């Protein structure tokens, strides 16, 4: 339902706990059109059973119920691992109740009797604070790690095929393993998949397993419960509802591999020091530049985990052999670094683009990106890429004759200069190649 509360409520799951059936139905009628899921519990015991089965973003709880108060129930559940935000509904607004509610972490109160807009306002405020805390934690992490949010660019057949495969996989919950040499854009492909999925408005959290401290990696991933019962959420919980991307997964220690397998199988996570497992709604993506089958054979990676994450393997192609993508990426990086560094962009003339397209790029996209950034800072290209051509900008990138020249010379490089073999691969005559080479004086 579109109203003044916008998208704040739309993705939320809420548990209503009240012994009065009329109040449960009233709250459900108000919330159900606006939120993702509403469930009811008629007693604290039934509520505990619901929490064991699934996770809720918010609990709306009556304080006075048969068998104990709502505050007593919260206190008990906090010890077991209850971390949802809570709104207390009560007819008794004395100071003692208010202080007790604050001590156990109640987010808001609503006094009985109340109108629909009062409870909706409390729900919206509580969820806004919850999402703000999560977004702040993720933003700090993104800024610290300087995540690259580039698009998955490239016109080559290899990249076109990968984008087509990602489009097929986007609506599915299936785990995906991205493989390929370092610098080929595995994280970019994972981000692209997230942004075209139905989770696009939820968090995308990227984790480089190789950079996590071995003695803190479990807390970083799964979170921890402090001595006072406060939850410090880990990356799994921060990403809940969205996508978690585990890069360099081959670097996970054995104990964490076993824990990760359990999370994959059960879609639940137990914070360090917690008693209750927290259900997750999460898509997991993985990446590595290691030879995982070889690591499995050597006993360095769990075979059961490998088969669980390798349901679909997306092999990212090296940049070598994709001259059309080199040109597109070089233009993008030039524009980006000129803007971010506040320095003049360098001309990408036809000679420079030709040299860039024929380079091997052992460091792949990352090497190209670093080259462009360094060149902008120094105000010139290194000698091996410098050009003195007169055609620059879009004309140098898109001109059909220049595109053809880059492609033919690339194929010739692949054939070690054998013009007959290059002609065969290109589907043209040897004379065509000779004529073009004469024109280009190559």
C-alpha positions in Angstrom: 0.0 0.0 0.0 1.5 3.3 -1.1 1.0 5.9 1.7 3.0 8.4 3.8 5.2 5.6 5.2 6.6 4.9 1.7 9.1 2.0 1.5 10.0 2.1 5.2 7.5 -0.6 6.1 7.4 -2.5 2.8 10.2 -5.0 3.4 9.6 -5.6 7.1 8.6 -8.8 8.9 6.7 -8.2 12.1 5.5 -10.4 14.9 2.5 -9.3 16.9 2.3 -10.8 20.5 -1.0 -10.3 22.4 -3.3 -12.6 24.3 -6.4 -10.6 23.0 -7.5 -12.0 19.7 -9.2 -8.7 18.8 -6.0 -6.7 19.3 -4.0 -9.2 17.2 -6.5 -9.0 14.4 -6.6 -5.2 14.6 -2.8 -4.8 14.3 -2.6 -7.4 11.6 -5.3 -5.6 9.5 -3.4 -2.3 9.8 0.0 -3.8 9.0 -0.6 -6.6 6.5 -1.2 -4.3 3.5 1.9 -2.3 4.2 4.6 -4.8 5.2 6.2 -7.9 3.8 5.0 -10.4 6.5 2.9 -10.3 9.7 2.6 -13.2 12.1 0.7 -13.5 15.3 1.4 -15.2 18.7 -1.2 -15.5 21.4 1.3 -16.1 24.2 4.9 -15.7 25.2 5.4 -19.4 24.7 4.0 -19.3 21.2 6.1 -16.2 20.4 9.3 -18.0 21.5 8.4 -20.9 19.1 8.0 -18.4 16.3 11.4 -16.8 17.0 13.0 -20.3 16.8 11.6 -20.7 13.3 12.2 -17.4 11.7 13.6 -13.9 12.0 11.5 -10.8 12.5 12.6 -7.2 12.0 10.2 -5.9 14.6 8.1 -7.3 17.5 4.9 -5.6 18.8 4.4 -6.8 22.3 1.6 -6.4 24.9 3.0 -6.0 28.3 0.3 -7.5 30.5 -0.4 -11.1 29.5 -1.3 -14.3 31.4 1.7 -16.0 32.7 4.0 -13.0 32.9 4.7 -9.5 31.5 6.0 -8.7 28.1 9.1 -7.1 29.7 9.9 -10.4 31.6 9.6 -12.2 28.3 12.0 -9.8 26.5 14.5 -10.2 29.4 14.4 -14.0 29.0 14.7 -13.9 25.2 17.6 -11.4 25.3 19.6 -14.1 27.1 18.8 -16.6 24.4 19.6 -14.3 21.6 16.6 -12.1 20.7 17.8 -9.0 18.7 14.7 -7.7 17.0 13.5 -4.1 17.7 10.5 -4.1 20.0 7.5 -1.8 20.5 5.6 -2.2 23.8 1.9 -1.6 23.9 0.5 -1.0 27.4 -2.3 0.6 29.2 -0.1 1.4 32.2 2.4 4.2 31.6 4.0 4.5 35.0 7.6 5.6 35.4 8.7 2.2 36.7 7.5 0.4 33.5 9.2 3.0 31.3 12.5 2.6 33.1 12.3 -1.2 32.9 11.4 -1.0 29.2 14.5 1.1 28.5 16.7 -1.3 30.4 15.7 -4.3 28.3 16.0 -2.3 25.1 12.4 -1.5 24.1 12.5 0.8 21.1 9.2 2.6 21.6 5.9 2.6 23.6 2.4 3.0 22.4 -0.3 3.6 25.0 -3.7 1.8 24.9 -6.1 2.8 23.5 -4.4 3.9 20.3 -5.3 4.8 16.7 -4.0 3.2 13.6 -1.8 6.1 12.7 -0.1 6.0 16.2 1.0 2.4 15.8 2.0 3.0 12.2 4.1 6.0 13.2 5.8 4.0 15.9 6.6 1.2 13.5 7.9 3.5 10.9 10.2 5.4 13.4 11.5 2.1 14.8 12.3 0.7 11.4 13.9 3.9 10.2 16.3 3.8 13.2 17.0 0.1 12.5 17.8 0.7 8.9 19.8 3.8 9.6 22.0 1.8 12.0 22.6 -0.9 9.4 23.2 1.6 6.6 25.7 3.6 8.7 27.6 0.4 9.5 27.7 -0.6 5.9 28.7 2.9 4.7 31.6 3.0 7.1 32.8 -0.3 5.9 32.4 0.6 2.2 34.3 3.9 2.7 37.0 2.0 4.6 37.5 -0.6 2.0 37.0 1.9 -1.0 34.7 -0.5 -2.8 34.7 0.0 -6.6 31.1 0.3 -7.8 31.9 0.2 -11.5 29.6 -1.2 -14.0 30.3 -4.5 -15.7 31.4 -2.9 -19.0 32.6 -4.7 -22.1 31.3 -5.3 -25.7 33.3 -8.5 -26.3 31.5 -11.8 -26.9 32.9 -13.1 -23.6 31.4 -10.3 -21.5 28.1 -10.4 -23.5 27.7 -14.1 -22.7 28.5 -13.4 -19.0 25.9 -10.6 -18.7 23.3 -13.0 -20.4 24.1 -15.7 -17.8 23.8 -13.3 -14.9 20.4 -12.1 -16.2 19.2 -15.7 -16.1 20.6 -16.2 -12.6 19.4 -12.9 -11.1 15.9 -14.0 -9.9 17.2 -17.3 -8.4 18.6 -17.8 -4.8 21.4 -20.2 -6.1 24.9 -19.6 -4.8 27.4 -18.7 -7.5 31.1 -19.1 -7.7 33.1 -16.5 -9.7 36.5 -17.7 -10.8 39.3 -16.2 -12.9 42.7 -14.5 -12.5 43.1 -11.6 -10.2 41.8 -8.3 -11.6 39.2 -9.7 -14.0 36.3 -8.1 -12.3 34.8 -10.8 -10.2 33.4 -8.4 -7.6 32.0 -6.2 -10.4 30.1 -9.2 -11.8 28.8 -10.0 -8.4 27.6 -6.4 -7.9 26.0 -6.4 -11.4 24.1 -9.6 -10.5 22.9 -8.0 -7.2 21.7 -4.8 -8.9 19.6 -6.7 -11.5 18.1 -9.0 -8.9 15.0 -8.5 -6.8 17.4 -7.8 -3.9 18.7 -4.6 -5.5 17.3 -2.3 -2.9 18.8 -4.4 -0.1 22.5 -4.4 1.1 25.3 -5.7 -1.0 28.2 -6.6 1.3 31.6 -7.6 -0.1 34.1 -9.3 2.1 37.7 -10.1 1.2 38.4 -13.2 3.3 42.1 -12.8 2.9 42.1 -9.5 4.7 40.2 -10.6 7.8 42.2 -11.2 10.9 42.3 -14.9 11.7 41.5 -14.4 15.4 38.5 -12.2 14.6 37.2 -13.6 11.4 34.3 -15.6 13.1 33.2 -12.4 14.9 33.5 -10.3 11.7 31.2 -12.8 9.8 28.8 -14.0 12.4 28.7 -11.2 15.0 29.0 -11.5 18.8 26.9 -11.0 21.9 28.4 -8.8 24.5 28.3 -9.6 28.3 25.3 -7.2 28.7 23.4 -9.2 26.0 23.9 -6.5 23.3 24.3 -7.9 19.8 27.2 -6.6 17.6 26.0 -7.8 14.2 28.4 -9.5 11.9 28.5 -9.2 8.1 26.0 -12.0 7.6 23.4 -10.1 9.6 24.3 -6.7 8.1 23.7 -8.2 4.7 20.4 -9.9 5.7 17.8 -9.5 3.0 20.5 -8.7 0.4 23.6 -10.3 -1.0 26.9 -11.3 0.7 29.9 -11.7 -1.5 32.8 -13.6 -0.1 35.9 -13.0 -2.2 39.1 -15.1 -1.8 37.0 -17.8 -0.2 39.9 -20.2 -0.6 41.6 -18.3 2.2 39.1 -19.3 4.8 40.5 -21.4 7.6 39.2 -25.0 8.1 37.0 -24.2 11.0 35.3 -21.3 9.2 34.8 -23.5 6.1 32.8 -25.9 8.3 30.8 -23.0 9.8 30.1 -21.5 6.3 28.9 -24.9 5.0 26.4 -25.0 7.9 25.1 -21.5 7.1 24.7 -22.5 3.5 22.7 -25.6 4.4 20.5 -24.2 7.1 20.4 -20.4 6.3 21.0 -19.6 10.0 23.8 -18.0 11.8 24.7 -18.1 15.5 26.6 -15.1 16.8 29.7 -15.8 19.0 28.4 -16.1 22.6 24.8 -16.4 21.5 22.4 -19.2 22.4 19.9 -18.9 19.5 20.5 -19.2 15.8 19.2 -16.3 13.8 17.4 -17.3 10.5 18.8 -15.5 7.4 17.3 -14.3 4.1 20.5 -14.0 2.2 22.0 -14.8 -1.2 25.7 -15.9 -1.0 28.1 -15.3 -3.8 31.7 -16.5 -3.8 34.9 -15.7 -5.7 38.5 -17.0 -5.9 41.5 -16.9 -8.2 42.8 -20.1 -6.8 42.4 -23.6 -8.3 39.8 -24.9 -5.9 39.7 -28.5 -7.4 43.5 -28.7 -6.8 43.1 -27.4 -3.2 40.4 -30.0 -2.6 42.7 -32.7 -3.9 45.5 -31.5 -1.6 43.1 -31.4 1.4 43.4 -27.6 1.6 39.7 -26.9 1.0 36.7 -28.9 2.1 35.2 -31.0 -0.8 31.6 -30.7 0.6 31.9 -26.9 0.7 33.4 -26.8 -2.8 30.5 -28.8 -4.2 28.0 -26.6 -2.3 29.3 -23.3 -3.7 30.1 -24.6 -7.2 26.5 -25.1 -8.3 27.1 -22.4 -11.0 30.6 -21.3 -12.0 31.1 -18.0 -13.8 34.6 -17.9 -15.2 35.7 -14.3 -15.7 37.8 -13.9 -18.8 41.3 -12.3 -18.8 41.5 -8.8 -20.4 44.1 -10.1 -22.9 42.2 -10.9 -26.1 39.5 -8.3 -25.6 40.8 -5.2 -27.3 37.3 -3.7 -27.7 36.8 -3.9 -23.9 40.2 -2.4 -23.3 39.2 0.7 -25.3 35.9 1.1 -23.5 37.4 0.6 -20.1 40.3 3.0 -20.8 37.8 5.7 -21.8 35.8 5.1 -18.6 38.8 5.2 -16.3 40.2 8.3 -18.0 36.9 10.2 -17.4 36.6 8.9 -13.8 40.2 9.7 -12.7 40.2 13.1 -14.4 37.1 14.0 -12.4 38.1 12.5 -9.0 41.6 13.8 -9.1 40.7 17.2 -10.5 43.3 16.9 -13.3 43.1 17.2 -17.1 42.2 14.0 -19.0 44.8 12.8 -21.5 43.9 12.4 -25.1 43.2 8.8 -26.1 44.2 9.0 -29.7 44.1 6.1 -32.2 47.8 5.2 -31.7 47.5 5.0 -27.9 44.3 3.0 -28.2 45.9 0.6 -30.6 48.9 0.1 -28.2 46.5 -0.4 -25.3 44.5 -3.0 -27.3 47.6 -5.0 -28.2 49.1 -5.2 -24.7 48.9 -8.5 -22.8 47.5 -7.1 -19.5 48.7 -9.8 -17.1 47.1 -7.8 -14.3 43.9 -7.6 -16.2 41.4 -4.8 -15.6 43.2 -3.7 -12.4 46.4 -3.2 -14.3 44.7 -1.1 -16.9 42.9 1.0 -14.2 46.2 1.6 -12.4 47.9 2.6 -15.6 45.3 5.2 -16.5 45.3 6.6 -12.9 49.1 6.9 -12.9 49.1 8.5 -16.4 46.6 11.2 -15.3 48.6 12.0 -12.2 51.9 12.3 -14.3 50.2 14.1 -17.2 51.4 11.6 -19.8 51.3 8.0 -20.8 54.4 5.8 -20.4 56.5 5.6 -23.6 55.2 2.2 -24.6 51.6 3.6 -24.7 52.2 7.2 -25.9 50.8 8.1 -29.3 50.9 11.1 -31.6 47.7 10.4 -33.6 45.4 13.1 -34.7 42.1 11.3 -34.1 40.9 11.4 -30.5 37.8 11.0 -28.3 34.7 9.3 -29.5 36.0 9.3 -33.1 39.1 7.3 -32.2 37.0 4.9 -30.1 34.0 4.3 -32.5 35.4 5.0 -36.0 34.7 1.8 -38.0 38.1 1.7 -39.8 40.0 2.1 -36.5 37.8 -0.6 -34.8 38.6 -2.9 -37.7 42.3 -2.1 -37.5 42.5 -2.9 -33.8 40.6 -6.2 -34.3 42.7 -7.4 -37.3 46.0 -6.5 -35.6 44.8 -8.3 -32.4 44.0 -11.5 -34.4 47.4 -11.2 -36.1 49.0 -11.0 -32.7 47.2 -14.2 -31.7 48.5 -15.9 -34.8 52.1 -14.7 -34.2 51.9 -12.6 -37.4 50.8 -15.4 -39.7 48.6 -13.6 -42.2 47.2 -16.7 -43.8 46.0 -18.0 -40.4 44.6 -14.6 -39.4 42.7 -14.4 -42.7 41.2 -17.8 -42.1 40.1 -16.9 -38.6 38.6 -13.6 -39.8 36.9 -15.2 -42.8 38.6 -13.0 -45.4 41.2 -13.5 -48.1 44.9 -13.2 -47.5 45.0 -10.4 -50.0 42.5 -8.4 -47.9 44.9 -8.7 -44.9 47.9 -7.7 -47.1 46.1 -4.7 -48.5 45.0 -3.5 -45.0 48.5 -3.9 -43.7 49.9 -1.9 -46.5 47.5 1.0 -45.9 48.3 0.9 -42.2 52.1 0.6 -42.9 52.2 -2.2 -40.4 
